[in-house]
Amino acid sequence: MVVREGEVAARARNFLDCRLVTRVDHGRDVDNEEQHAIVELCAGPAEPWSRLWPKLRHFY
C-alpha cells in the first residue's frame, strides 16, 4: 500500500506490524503527491477485515 507521511500513525492503529518497504520515485523531475510517497507492508489486522475494511477503503 502507498501511504503518505501523515497516514503512518493511522496504519499502526489498524495493523499489528507495519514496516517501510520503499519510497516512490518515478524518475522524473515532476513534483506531485505520489513522488516520495511511502510504501509500507502491513500485517496482522488489529480487528476482523469485516470491520476494518469499511474504515480503510476510502482512506487514501
PDBQT receptor file of N, H, CA, C and O in Angstrom, charges set to zero:
ATOM      1  N   MET A   1       0.832  -1.172   0.000  1.00  0.00    +0.000 N 
ATOM      2  CA  MET A   1       0.000   0.000   0.000  1.00  0.00    +0.000 C 
ATOM      3  C   MET A   1       0.878   1.236   0.000  1.00  0.00    +0.000 C 
ATOM      4  O   MET A   1       1.952   1.231   0.601  1.00  0.00    +0.000 OA
ATOM      5  N   VAL A   2       0.442   2.282  -0.658  1.00  0.00    +0.000 N 
ATOM      6  H   VAL A   2      -0.430   2.285  -1.146  1.00  0.00    +0.000 HD
ATOM      7  CA  VAL A   2       1.178   3.538  -0.687  1.00  0.00    +0.000 C 
ATOM      8  C   VAL A   2       0.577   4.452   0.360  1.00  0.00    +0.000 C 
ATOM      9  O   VAL A   2      -0.638   4.646   0.408  1.00  0.00    +0.000 OA
ATOM     10  N   VAL A   3       1.435   5.015   1.202  1.00  0.00    +0.000 N 
ATOM     11  H   VAL A   3       2.421   4.857   1.163  1.00  0.00    +0.000 HD
ATOM     12  CA  VAL A   3       0.978   5.794   2.349  1.00  0.00    +0.000 C 
ATOM     13  C   VAL A   3       1.717   7.118   2.409  1.00  0.00    +0.000 C 
ATOM     14  O   VAL A   3       2.929   7.158   2.198  1.00  0.00    +0.000 OA
ATOM     15  N   ARG A   4       1.015   8.189   2.689  1.00  0.00    +0.000 N 
ATOM     16  H   ARG A   4       0.031   8.157   2.861  1.00  0.00    +0.000 HD
ATOM     17  CA  ARG A   4       1.641   9.487   2.911  1.00  0.00    +0.000 C 
ATOM     18  C   ARG A   4       2.072   9.579   4.368  1.00  0.00    +0.000 C 
ATOM     19  O   ARG A   4       1.563   8.850   5.220  1.00  0.00    +0.000 OA
ATOM     20  N   GLU A   5       3.016  10.480   4.654  1.00  0.00    +0.000 N 
ATOM     21  H   GLU A   5       3.430  11.073   3.962  1.00  0.00    +0.000 HD
ATOM     22  CA  GLU A   5       3.602  10.606   5.999  1.00  0.00    +0.000 C 
ATOM     23  C   GLU A   5       2.557  10.677   7.106  1.00  0.00    +0.000 C 
ATOM     24  O   GLU A   5       2.702   9.991   8.118  1.00  0.00    +0.000 OA
ATOM     25  N   GLY A   6       1.516  11.480   6.950  1.00  0.00    +0.000 N 
ATOM     26  H   GLY A   6       1.398  12.038   6.128  1.00  0.00    +0.000 HD
ATOM     27  CA  GLY A   6       0.520  11.663   7.996  1.00  0.00    +0.000 C 
ATOM     28  C   GLY A   6      -0.339  10.439   8.266  1.00  0.00    +0.000 C 
ATOM     29  O   GLY A   6      -1.020  10.370   9.289  1.00  0.00    +0.000 OA
ATOM     30  N   GLU A   7      -0.312   9.470   7.349  1.00  0.00    +0.000 N 
ATOM     31  H   GLU A   7       0.240   9.527   6.518  1.00  0.00    +0.000 HD
ATOM     32  CA  GLU A   7      -1.149   8.286   7.498  1.00  0.00    +0.000 C 
ATOM     33  C   GLU A   7      -0.451   7.139   8.214  1.00  0.00    +0.000 C 
ATOM     34  O   GLU A   7      -1.087   6.134   8.532  1.00  0.00    +0.000 OA
ATOM     35  N   VAL A   8       0.840   7.271   8.473  1.00  0.00    +0.000 N 
ATOM     36  H   VAL A   8       1.357   8.087   8.216  1.00  0.00    +0.000 HD
ATOM     37  CA  VAL A   8       1.606   6.177   9.085  1.00  0.00    +0.000 C 
ATOM     38  C   VAL A   8       1.059   5.822  10.463  1.00  0.00    +0.000 C 
ATOM     39  O   VAL A   8       0.913   4.639  10.771  1.00  0.00    +0.000 OA
ATOM     40  N   ALA A   9       0.757   6.799  11.289  1.00  0.00    +0.000 N 
ATOM     41  H   ALA A   9       0.876   7.759  11.038  1.00  0.00    +0.000 HD
ATOM     42  CA  ALA A   9       0.228   6.531  12.628  1.00  0.00    +0.000 C 
ATOM     43  C   ALA A   9      -1.124   5.834  12.557  1.00  0.00    +0.000 C 
ATOM     44  O   ALA A   9      -1.416   4.961  13.374  1.00  0.00    +0.000 OA
ATOM     45  N   ALA A  10      -1.943   6.211  11.595  1.00  0.00    +0.000 N 
ATOM     46  H   ALA A  10      -1.706   6.920  10.931  1.00  0.00    +0.000 HD
ATOM     47  CA  ALA A  10      -3.253   5.568  11.440  1.00  0.00    +0.000 C 
ATOM     48  C   ALA A  10      -3.088   4.098  11.078  1.00  0.00    +0.000 C 
ATOM     49  O   ALA A  10      -3.850   3.260  11.560  1.00  0.00    +0.000 OA
ATOM     50  N   ARG A  11      -2.126   3.773  10.252  1.00  0.00    +0.000 N 
ATOM     51  H   ARG A  11      -1.507   4.453   9.860  1.00  0.00    +0.000 HD
ATOM     52  CA  ARG A  11      -1.871   2.376   9.913  1.00  0.00    +0.000 C 
ATOM     53  C   ARG A  11      -1.463   1.584  11.150  1.00  0.00    +0.000 C 
ATOM     54  O   ARG A  11      -1.881   0.439  11.323  1.00  0.00    +0.000 OA
ATOM     55  N   ALA A  12      -0.663   2.180  11.992  1.00  0.00    +0.000 N 
ATOM     56  H   ALA A  12      -0.323   3.110  11.851  1.00  0.00    +0.000 HD
ATOM     57  CA  ALA A  12      -0.203   1.490  13.203  1.00  0.00    +0.000 C 
ATOM     58  C   ALA A  12      -1.366   1.131  14.114  1.00  0.00    +0.000 C 
ATOM     59  O   ALA A  12      -1.289   0.145  14.847  1.00  0.00    +0.000 OA
ATOM     60  N   ARG A  13      -2.438   1.907  14.084  1.00  0.00    +0.000 N 
ATOM     61  H   ARG A  13      -2.500   2.708  13.488  1.00  0.00    +0.000 HD
ATOM     62  CA  ARG A  13      -3.622   1.595  14.892  1.00  0.00    +0.000 C 
ATOM     63  C   ARG A  13      -4.411   0.426  14.331  1.00  0.00    +0.000 C 
ATOM     64  O   ARG A  13      -5.107  -0.269  15.071  1.00  0.00    +0.000 OA
ATOM     65  N   ASN A  14      -4.306   0.204  13.028  1.00  0.00    +0.000 N 
ATOM     66  H   ASN A  14      -3.740   0.769  12.427  1.00  0.00    +0.000 HD
ATOM     67  CA  ASN A  14      -5.133  -0.796  12.368  1.00  0.00    +0.000 C 
ATOM     68  C   ASN A  14      -4.426  -2.122  12.093  1.00  0.00    +0.000 C 
ATOM     69  O   ASN A  14      -5.076  -3.118  11.774  1.00  0.00    +0.000 OA
ATOM     70  N   PHE A  15      -3.106  -2.139  12.215  1.00  0.00    +0.000 N 
ATOM     71  H   PHE A  15      -2.578  -1.330  12.475  1.00  0.00    +0.000 HD
ATOM     72  CA  PHE A  15      -2.334  -3.356  11.971  1.00  0.00    +0.000 C 
ATOM     73  C   PHE A  15      -1.328  -3.561  13.089  1.00  0.00    +0.000 C 
ATOM     74  O   PHE A  15      -0.849  -2.595  13.684  1.00  0.00    +0.000 OA
ATOM     75  N   LEU A  16      -1.007  -4.809  13.374  1.00  0.00    +0.000 N 
ATOM     76  H   LEU A  16      -1.396  -5.593  12.891  1.00  0.00    +0.000 HD
ATOM     77  CA  LEU A  16      -0.066  -5.114  14.435  1.00  0.00    +0.000 C 
ATOM     78  C   LEU A  16       1.364  -4.832  14.022  1.00  0.00    +0.000 C 
ATOM     79  O   LEU A  16       2.216  -4.574  14.872  1.00  0.00    +0.000 OA
ATOM     80  N   ASP A  17       1.640  -4.878  12.718  1.00  0.00    +0.000 N 
ATOM     81  H   ASP A  17       0.948  -5.088  12.028  1.00  0.00    +0.000 HD
ATOM     82  CA  ASP A  17       3.001  -4.651  12.254  1.00  0.00    +0.000 C 
ATOM     83  C   ASP A  17       2.975  -3.974  10.891  1.00  0.00    +0.000 C 
ATOM     84  O   ASP A  17       2.383  -4.493   9.944  1.00  0.00    +0.000 OA
ATOM     85  N   CYS A  18       3.612  -2.824  10.796  1.00  0.00    +0.000 N 
ATOM     86  H   CYS A  18       4.093  -2.402  11.565  1.00  0.00    +0.000 HD
ATOM     87  CA  CYS A  18       3.799  -2.136   9.514  1.00  0.00    +0.000 C 
ATOM     88  C   CYS A  18       5.257  -1.714   9.426  1.00  0.00    +0.000 C 
ATOM     89  O   CYS A  18       5.839  -1.217  10.391  1.00  0.00    +0.000 OA
ATOM     90  N   ARG A  19       5.838  -1.924   8.237  1.00  0.00    +0.000 N 
ATOM     91  H   ARG A  19       5.366  -2.328   7.454  1.00  0.00    +0.000 HD
ATOM     92  CA  ARG A  19       7.220  -1.507   8.075  1.00  0.00    +0.000 C 
ATOM     93  C   ARG A  19       7.400  -0.844   6.722  1.00  0.00    +0.000 C 
ATOM     94  O   ARG A  19       6.745  -1.198   5.743  1.00  0.00    +0.000 OA
ATOM     95  N   LEU A  20       8.293   0.116   6.689  1.00  0.00    +0.000 N 
ATOM     96  H   LEU A  20       8.826   0.404   7.485  1.00  0.00    +0.000 HD
ATOM     97  CA  LEU A  20       8.627   0.826   5.467  1.00  0.00    +0.000 C 
ATOM     98  C   LEU A  20       9.342  -0.125   4.514  1.00  0.00    +0.000 C 
ATOM     99  O   LEU A  20      10.313  -0.781   4.894  1.00  0.00    +0.000 OA
ATOM    100  N   VAL A  21       8.861  -0.196   3.283  1.00  0.00    +0.000 N 
ATOM    101  H   VAL A  21       8.073   0.337   2.975  1.00  0.00    +0.000 HD
ATOM    102  CA  VAL A  21       9.488  -1.042   2.269  1.00  0.00    +0.000 C 
ATOM    103  C   VAL A  21      10.338  -0.177   1.343  1.00  0.00    +0.000 C 
ATOM    104  O   VAL A  21      11.488  -0.507   1.053  1.00  0.00    +0.000 OA
ATOM    105  N   THR A  22       9.762   0.932   0.882  1.00  0.00    +0.000 N 
ATOM    106  H   THR A  22       8.827   1.200   1.117  1.00  0.00    +0.000 HD
ATOM    107  CA  THR A  22      10.477   1.838  -0.013  1.00  0.00    +0.000 C 
ATOM    108  C   THR A  22       9.702   3.142  -0.114  1.00  0.00    +0.000 C 
ATOM    109  O   THR A  22       8.672   3.321   0.536  1.00  0.00    +0.000 OA
ATOM    110  N   ARG A  23      10.201   4.029  -0.919  1.00  0.00    +0.000 N 
ATOM    111  H   ARG A  23      11.038   3.883  -1.447  1.00  0.00    +0.000 HD
ATOM    112  CA  ARG A  23       9.501   5.263  -1.272  1.00  0.00    +0.000 C 
ATOM    113  C   ARG A  23       9.375   5.312  -2.791  1.00  0.00    +0.000 C 
ATOM    114  O   ARG A  23      10.252   4.831  -3.509  1.00  0.00    +0.000 OA
ATOM    115  N   VAL A  24       8.291   5.890  -3.269  1.00  0.00    +0.000 N 
ATOM    116  H   VAL A  24       7.579   6.280  -2.686  1.00  0.00    +0.000 HD
ATOM    117  CA  VAL A  24       8.062   6.001  -4.704  1.00  0.00    +0.000 C 
ATOM    118  C   VAL A  24       9.024   7.017  -5.296  1.00  0.00    +0.000 C 
ATOM    119  O   VAL A  24       9.182   8.119  -4.771  1.00  0.00    +0.000 OA
ATOM    120  N   ASP A  25       9.663   6.636  -6.390  1.00  0.00    +0.000 N 
ATOM    121  H   ASP A  25       9.534   5.741  -6.816  1.00  0.00    +0.000 HD
ATOM    122  CA  ASP A  25      10.498   7.549  -7.167  1.00  0.00    +0.000 C 
ATOM    123  C   ASP A  25      10.229   7.255  -8.629  1.00  0.00    +0.000 C 
ATOM    124  O   ASP A  25      10.714   6.261  -9.170  1.00  0.00    +0.000 OA
ATOM    125  N   HIS A  26       9.453   8.124  -9.271  1.00  0.00    +0.000 N 
ATOM    126  H   HIS A  26       9.059   8.931  -8.832  1.00  0.00    +0.000 HD
ATOM    127  CA  HIS A  26       9.078   7.872 -10.653  1.00  0.00    +0.000 C 
ATOM    128  C   HIS A  26      10.166   8.262 -11.644  1.00  0.00    +0.000 C 
ATOM    129  O   HIS A  26       9.982   8.097 -12.850  1.00  0.00    +0.000 OA
ATOM    130  N   GLY A  27      11.292   8.773 -11.164  1.00  0.00    +0.000 N 
ATOM    131  H   GLY A  27      11.442   8.907 -10.184  1.00  0.00    +0.000 HD
ATOM    132  CA  GLY A  27      12.435   9.051 -12.019  1.00  0.00    +0.000 C 
ATOM    133  C   GLY A  27      12.290  10.256 -12.929  1.00  0.00    +0.000 C 
ATOM    134  O   GLY A  27      13.071  10.418 -13.867  1.00  0.00    +0.000 OA
ATOM    135  N   ARG A  28      11.321  11.090 -12.672  1.00  0.00    +0.000 N 
ATOM    136  H   ARG A  28      10.687  10.959 -11.910  1.00  0.00    +0.000 HD
ATOM    137  CA  ARG A  28      11.102  12.298 -13.467  1.00  0.00    +0.000 C 
ATOM    138  C   ARG A  28      11.230  13.506 -12.548  1.00  0.00    +0.000 C 
ATOM    139  O   ARG A  28      11.028  13.399 -11.338  1.00  0.00    +0.000 OA
ATOM    140  N   ASP A  29      11.558  14.627 -13.113  1.00  0.00    +0.000 N 
ATOM    141  H   ASP A  29      11.722  14.714 -14.096  1.00  0.00    +0.000 HD
ATOM    142  CA  ASP A  29      11.680  15.854 -12.331  1.00  0.00    +0.000 C 
ATOM    143  C   ASP A  29      10.327  16.561 -12.254  1.00  0.00    +0.000 C 
ATOM    144  O   ASP A  29      10.196  17.730 -12.615  1.00  0.00    +0.000 OA
ATOM    145  N   VAL A  30       9.318  15.814 -11.771  1.00  0.00    +0.000 N 
ATOM    146  H   VAL A  30       9.425  14.864 -11.478  1.00  0.00    +0.000 HD
ATOM    147  CA  VAL A  30       7.968  16.337 -11.626  1.00  0.00    +0.000 C 
ATOM    148  C   VAL A  30       7.552  16.124 -10.178  1.00  0.00    +0.000 C 
ATOM    149  O   VAL A  30       7.496  14.992  -9.699  1.00  0.00    +0.000 OA
ATOM    150  N   ASP A  31       7.266  17.207  -9.495  1.00  0.00    +0.000 N 
ATOM    151  H   ASP A  31       7.311  18.127  -9.884  1.00  0.00    +0.000 HD
ATOM    152  CA  ASP A  31       6.848  17.111  -8.100  1.00  0.00    +0.000 C 
ATOM    153  C   ASP A  31       5.330  16.926  -8.045  1.00  0.00    +0.000 C 
ATOM    154  O   ASP A  31       4.576  17.822  -8.423  1.00  0.00    +0.000 OA
ATOM    155  N   ASN A  32       4.894  15.766  -7.577  1.00  0.00    +0.000 N 
ATOM    156  H   ASN A  32       5.507  15.038  -7.270  1.00  0.00    +0.000 HD
ATOM    157  CA  ASN A  32       3.466  15.530  -7.399  1.00  0.00    +0.000 C 
ATOM    158  C   ASN A  32       3.270  14.731  -6.120  1.00  0.00    +0.000 C 
ATOM    159  O   ASN A  32       4.241  14.377  -5.451  1.00  0.00    +0.000 OA
ATOM    160  N   GLU A  33       2.023  14.447  -5.778  1.00  0.00    +0.000 N 
ATOM    161  H   GLU A  33       1.234  14.735  -6.321  1.00  0.00    +0.000 HD
ATOM    162  CA  GLU A  33       1.752  13.824  -4.478  1.00  0.00    +0.000 C 
ATOM    163  C   GLU A  33       2.248  12.390  -4.382  1.00  0.00    +0.000 C 
ATOM    164  O   GLU A  33       2.435  11.884  -3.276  1.00  0.00    +0.000 OA
ATOM    165  N   GLU A  34       2.465  11.723  -5.504  1.00  0.00    +0.000 N 
ATOM    166  H   GLU A  34       2.313  12.134  -6.403  1.00  0.00    +0.000 HD
ATOM    167  CA  GLU A  34       2.969  10.355  -5.450  1.00  0.00    +0.000 C 
ATOM    168  C   GLU A  34       4.479  10.294  -5.233  1.00  0.00    +0.000 C 
ATOM    169  O   GLU A  34       4.979   9.361  -4.605  1.00  0.00    +0.000 OA
ATOM    170  N   GLN A  35       5.205  11.285  -5.749  1.00  0.00    +0.000 N 
ATOM    171  H   GLN A  35       4.799  12.043  -6.260  1.00  0.00    +0.000 HD
ATOM    172  CA  GLN A  35       6.660  11.278  -5.622  1.00  0.00    +0.000 C 
ATOM    173  C   GLN A  35       7.055  11.251  -4.146  1.00  0.00    +0.000 C 
ATOM    174  O   GLN A  35       6.594  12.074  -3.355  1.00  0.00    +0.000 OA
ATOM    175  N   HIS A  36       7.893  10.318  -3.793  1.00  0.00    +0.000 N 
ATOM    176  H   HIS A  36       8.267   9.649  -4.435  1.00  0.00    +0.000 HD
ATOM    177  CA  HIS A  36       8.407  10.111  -2.429  1.00  0.00    +0.000 C 
ATOM    178  C   HIS A  36       7.356   9.582  -1.447  1.00  0.00    +0.000 C 
ATOM    179  O   HIS A  36       7.580   9.585  -0.237  1.00  0.00    +0.000 OA
ATOM    180  N   ALA A  37       6.217   9.132  -1.966  1.00  0.00    +0.000 N 
ATOM    181  H   ALA A  37       6.035   9.130  -2.950  1.00  0.00    +0.000 HD
ATOM    182  CA  ALA A  37       5.208   8.530  -1.080  1.00  0.00    +0.000 C 
ATOM    183  C   ALA A  37       5.796   7.264  -0.451  1.00  0.00    +0.000 C 
ATOM    184  O   ALA A  37       6.618   6.583  -1.063  1.00  0.00    +0.000 OA
ATOM    185  N   ILE A  38       5.377   6.965   0.746  1.00  0.00    +0.000 N 
ATOM    186  H   ILE A  38       4.709   7.519   1.243  1.00  0.00    +0.000 HD
ATOM    187  CA  ILE A  38       5.842   5.796   1.480  1.00  0.00    +0.000 C 
ATOM    188  C   ILE A  38       5.089   4.557   1.014  1.00  0.00    +0.000 C 
ATOM    189  O   ILE A  38       3.877   4.601   0.801  1.00  0.00    +0.000 OA
ATOM    190  N   VAL A  39       5.806   3.462   0.858  1.00  0.00    +0.000 N 
ATOM    191  H   VAL A  39       6.790   3.426   1.031  1.00  0.00    +0.000 HD
ATOM    192  CA  VAL A  39       5.189   2.171   0.569  1.00  0.00    +0.000 C 
ATOM    193  C   VAL A  39       5.461   1.291   1.782  1.00  0.00    +0.000 C 
ATOM    194  O   VAL A  39       6.613   1.000   2.103  1.00  0.00    +0.000 OA
ATOM    195  N   GLU A  40       4.394   0.871   2.449  1.00  0.00    +0.000 N 
ATOM    196  H   GLU A  40       3.458   1.107   2.188  1.00  0.00    +0.000 HD
ATOM    197  CA  GLU A  40       4.523   0.041   3.652  1.00  0.00    +0.000 C 
ATOM    198  C   GLU A  40       3.967  -1.352   3.410  1.00  0.00    +0.000 C 
ATOM    199  O   GLU A  40       3.068  -1.550   2.593  1.00  0.00    +0.000 OA
ATOM    200  N   LEU A  41       4.518  -2.301   4.132  1.00  0.00    +0.000 N 
ATOM    201  H   LEU A  41       5.248  -2.140   4.796  1.00  0.00    +0.000 HD
ATOM    202  CA  LEU A  41       3.985  -3.652   4.170  1.00  0.00    +0.000 C 
ATOM    203  C   LEU A  41       3.386  -3.829   5.560  1.00  0.00    +0.000 C 
ATOM    204  O   LEU A  41       4.097  -3.753   6.562  1.00  0.00    +0.000 OA
ATOM    205  N   CYS A  42       2.085  -4.061   5.618  1.00  0.00    +0.000 N 
ATOM    206  H   CYS A  42       1.507  -4.123   4.804  1.00  0.00    +0.000 HD
ATOM    207  CA  CYS A  42       1.400  -4.201   6.899  1.00  0.00    +0.000 C 
ATOM    208  C   CYS A  42       0.857  -5.616   7.048  1.00  0.00    +0.000 C 
ATOM    209  O   CYS A  42       0.388  -6.218   6.082  1.00  0.00    +0.000 OA
ATOM    210  N   ALA A  43       0.925  -6.133   8.252  1.00  0.00    +0.000 N 
ATOM    211  H   ALA A  43       1.306  -5.644   9.037  1.00  0.00    +0.000 HD
ATOM    212  CA  ALA A  43       0.440  -7.482   8.534  1.00  0.00    +0.000 C 
ATOM    213  C   ALA A  43      -0.295  -7.474   9.866  1.00  0.00    +0.000 C 
ATOM    214  O   ALA A  43      -0.133  -6.560  10.674  1.00  0.00    +0.000 OA
ATOM    215  N   GLY A  44      -1.095  -8.492  10.082  1.00  0.00    +0.000 N 
ATOM    216  H   GLY A  44      -1.227  -9.235   9.426  1.00  0.00    +0.000 HD
ATOM    217  CA  GLY A  44      -1.793  -8.638  11.349  1.00  0.00    +0.000 C 
ATOM    218  C   GLY A  44      -2.838  -7.576  11.593  1.00  0.00    +0.000 C 
ATOM    219  O   GLY A  44      -2.644  -6.702  12.437  1.00  0.00    +0.000 OA
ATOM    220  N   PRO A  45      -3.953  -7.635  10.865  1.00  0.00    +0.000 N 
ATOM    221  CA  PRO A  45      -5.003  -6.651  11.118  1.00  0.00    +0.000 C 
ATOM    222  C   PRO A  45      -5.432  -6.686  12.585  1.00  0.00    +0.000 C 
ATOM    223  O   PRO A  45      -5.556  -7.755  13.183  1.00  0.00    +0.000 OA
ATOM    224  N   ALA A  46      -5.655  -5.506  13.147  1.00  0.00    +0.000 N 
ATOM    225  H   ALA A  46      -5.554  -4.638  12.661  1.00  0.00    +0.000 HD
ATOM    226  CA  ALA A  46      -5.984  -5.386  14.571  1.00  0.00    +0.000 C 
ATOM    227  C   ALA A  46      -7.411  -5.828  14.891  1.00  0.00    +0.000 C 
ATOM    228  O   ALA A  46      -7.755  -6.003  16.060  1.00  0.00    +0.000 OA
ATOM    229  N   GLU A  47      -8.231  -6.008  13.877  1.00  0.00    +0.000 N 
ATOM    230  H   GLU A  47      -7.951  -5.866  12.928  1.00  0.00    +0.000 HD
ATOM    231  CA  GLU A  47      -9.601  -6.490  14.053  1.00  0.00    +0.000 C 
ATOM    232  C   GLU A  47      -9.997  -7.236  12.783  1.00  0.00    +0.000 C 
ATOM    233  O   GLU A  47      -9.277  -7.165  11.787  1.00  0.00    +0.000 OA
ATOM    234  N   PRO A  48     -11.108  -7.941  12.791  1.00  0.00    +0.000 N 
ATOM    235  CA  PRO A  48     -11.511  -8.687  11.599  1.00  0.00    +0.000 C 
ATOM    236  C   PRO A  48     -11.676  -7.764  10.383  1.00  0.00    +0.000 C 
ATOM    237  O   PRO A  48     -12.098  -6.616  10.520  1.00  0.00    +0.000 OA
ATOM    238  N   TRP A  49     -11.339  -8.277   9.201  1.00  0.00    +0.000 N 
ATOM    239  H   TRP A  49     -10.996  -9.209   9.090  1.00  0.00    +0.000 HD
ATOM    240  CA  TRP A  49     -11.447  -7.488   7.975  1.00  0.00    +0.000 C 
ATOM    241  C   TRP A  49     -12.848  -6.947   7.762  1.00  0.00    +0.000 C 
ATOM    242  O   TRP A  49     -13.007  -5.864   7.198  1.00  0.00    +0.000 OA
ATOM    243  N   SER A  50     -13.859  -7.667   8.195  1.00  0.00    +0.000 N 
ATOM    244  H   SER A  50     -13.730  -8.547   8.653  1.00  0.00    +0.000 HD
ATOM    245  CA  SER A  50     -15.234  -7.193   8.002  1.00  0.00    +0.000 C 
ATOM    246  C   SER A  50     -15.487  -5.874   8.721  1.00  0.00    +0.000 C 
ATOM    247  O   SER A  50     -16.342  -5.100   8.291  1.00  0.00    +0.000 OA
ATOM    248  N   ARG A  51     -14.773  -5.602   9.790  1.00  0.00    +0.000 N 
ATOM    249  H   ARG A  51     -14.078  -6.231  10.139  1.00  0.00    +0.000 HD
ATOM    250  CA  ARG A  51     -14.895  -4.316  10.493  1.00  0.00    +0.000 C 
ATOM    251  C   ARG A  51     -13.832  -3.321  10.045  1.00  0.00    +0.000 C 
ATOM    252  O   ARG A  51     -14.070  -2.113  10.040  1.00  0.00    +0.000 OA
ATOM    253  N   LEU A  52     -12.666  -3.826   9.669  1.00  0.00    +0.000 N 
ATOM    254  H   LEU A  52     -12.473  -4.807   9.673  1.00  0.00    +0.000 HD
ATOM    255  CA  LEU A  52     -11.556  -2.952   9.289  1.00  0.00    +0.000 C 
ATOM    256  C   LEU A  52     -11.746  -2.349   7.897  1.00  0.00    +0.000 C 
ATOM    257  O   LEU A  52     -11.500  -1.160   7.696  1.00  0.00    +0.000 OA
ATOM    258  N   TRP A  53     -12.180  -3.163   6.942  1.00  0.00    +0.000 N 
ATOM    259  H   TRP A  53     -12.379  -4.129   7.106  1.00  0.00    +0.000 HD
ATOM    260  CA  TRP A  53     -12.277  -2.701   5.567  1.00  0.00    +0.000 C 
ATOM    261  C   TRP A  53     -13.147  -1.456   5.373  1.00  0.00    +0.000 C 
ATOM    262  O   TRP A  53     -12.728  -0.556   4.644  1.00  0.00    +0.000 OA
ATOM    263  N   PRO A  54     -14.335  -1.353   5.984  1.00  0.00    +0.000 N 
ATOM    264  CA  PRO A  54     -15.129  -0.126   5.794  1.00  0.00    +0.000 C 
ATOM    265  C   PRO A  54     -14.393   1.139   6.235  1.00  0.00    +0.000 C 
ATOM    266  O   PRO A  54     -14.648   2.214   5.692  1.00  0.00    +0.000 OA
ATOM    267  N   LYS A  55     -13.498   1.033   7.194  1.00  0.00    +0.000 N 
ATOM    268  H   LYS A  55     -13.291   0.160   7.634  1.00  0.00    +0.000 HD
ATOM    269  CA  LYS A  55     -12.725   2.200   7.643  1.00  0.00    +0.000 C 
ATOM    270  C   LYS A  55     -11.608   2.549   6.672  1.00  0.00    +0.000 C 
ATOM    271  O   LYS A  55     -11.232   3.715   6.562  1.00  0.00    +0.000 OA
ATOM    272  N   LEU A  56     -11.074   1.561   5.968  1.00  0.00    +0.000 N 
ATOM    273  H   LEU A  56     -11.380   0.613   6.057  1.00  0.00    +0.000 HD
ATOM    274  CA  LEU A  56      -9.893   1.769   5.147  1.00  0.00    +0.000 C 
ATOM    275  C   LEU A  56     -10.174   1.984   3.663  1.00  0.00    +0.000 C 
ATOM    276  O   LEU A  56      -9.337   2.562   2.970  1.00  0.00    +0.000 OA
ATOM    277  N   ARG A  57     -11.289   1.552   3.165  1.00  0.00    +0.000 N 
ATOM    278  H   ARG A  57     -11.968   1.082   3.728  1.00  0.00    +0.000 HD
ATOM    279  CA  ARG A  57     -11.493   1.561   1.719  1.00  0.00    +0.000 C 
ATOM    280  C   ARG A  57     -11.500   2.945   1.092  1.00  0.00    +0.000 C 
ATOM    281  O   ARG A  57     -11.222   3.065  -0.101  1.00  0.00    +0.000 OA
ATOM    282  N   HIS A  58     -11.808   3.995   1.846  1.00  0.00    +0.000 N 
ATOM    283  H   HIS A  58     -12.034   3.897   2.815  1.00  0.00    +0.000 HD
ATOM    284  CA  HIS A  58     -11.766   5.358   1.325  1.00  0.00    +0.000 C 
ATOM    285  C   HIS A  58     -10.705   6.179   2.022  1.00  0.00    +0.000 C 
ATOM    286  O   HIS A  58     -10.758   7.409   2.015  1.00  0.00    +0.000 OA
ATOM    287  N   PHE A  59      -9.749   5.510   2.617  1.00  0.00    +0.000 N 
ATOM    288  H   PHE A  59      -9.705   4.511   2.623  1.00  0.00    +0.000 HD
ATOM    289  CA  PHE A  59      -8.736   6.198   3.413  1.00  0.00    +0.000 C 
ATOM    290  C   PHE A  59      -7.732   6.931   2.557  1.00  0.00    +0.000 C 
ATOM    291  O   PHE A  59      -7.174   7.935   3.000  1.00  0.00    +0.000 OA
ATOM    292  N   TYR A  60      -7.483   6.471   1.358  1.00  0.00    +0.000 N 
ATOM    293  H   TYR A  60      -7.936   5.656   0.998  1.00  0.00    +0.000 HD
ATOM    294  CA  TYR A  60      -6.421   7.039   0.534  1.00  0.00    +0.000 C 
ATOM    295  C   TYR A  60      -6.850   8.310  -0.136  1.00  0.00    +0.000 C 
ATOM    296  O   TYR A  60      -6.067   8.916  -0.869  1.00  0.00    +0.000 OA
TER     297      TYR A  60
